[in-house]
Amino acid sequence: MSVREVAIEAYREALPALAASVVGGLFAGVVLGGMRAELREVQGLLVLVPALLATRGNVYGSLGARLASGLHQGLVEPSFVPDDRRVWAAIVASLANGILASLFASVVAFSVLRLLSDPVAPLPTLVAIALIAGSLSGIALTVAVVIVVFAGYRRGQNPDTLVGPLVTTTGDVFGISFLLLAVRIVLGLNFGGG
């Protein structure tokens, strides 16, 4: 294949995923724009949003890369096999890392805002929001990544091309949506007195 043919093939594979990424990002922005009341009520939440979204991309992008590498090397079958220890290890590690990163981000956001003497919700409130949002979005992202990587590979597409835009899009959409749900749950329970 010539360089031109390789470039055309790469664009052909990536363009639909990138278009979906733009639409998903706009949707996440609309949801975030609709969270004005929640952002006012849970002080410091806006500081936490970028950190939570960034961890989704980093953690679940890494899951997609691990699965894609396993497929390319022939270590993983191109379909979900319930007893595949490599796939389960990658999934469990990603979920644990995603949840721990969310909890860490909430503690750091609280600490930094306190250090700057900015108003901030109680630590238990931020931790509960991060735990709920991190768990729910982690499950959704794991399912999305596994399905798209395996389905794309079976259809002859390079999963590495699909993973970046997929994780960005679904991470933003699920991350913001589940963040809103988590805030409403925590505020509804009046968790942490905040």
QUIGILIN-V26784 format. One record per helix or strand. SS is the DSSP state (hx for helix, st for strand). FROM is the first residue (numbers start at 0). TO is the last residue. If there is no record, write none. Layout:
ss=SS from=FROM to=TO
ss=SS from=FROM to=TO
This chain:
ss=hx from=2 to=32
ss=hx from=35 to=40
ss=hx from=44 to=72
ss=hx from=84 to=114
ss=hx from=122 to=153
ss=hx from=158 to=188
ss=hx from=190 to=192
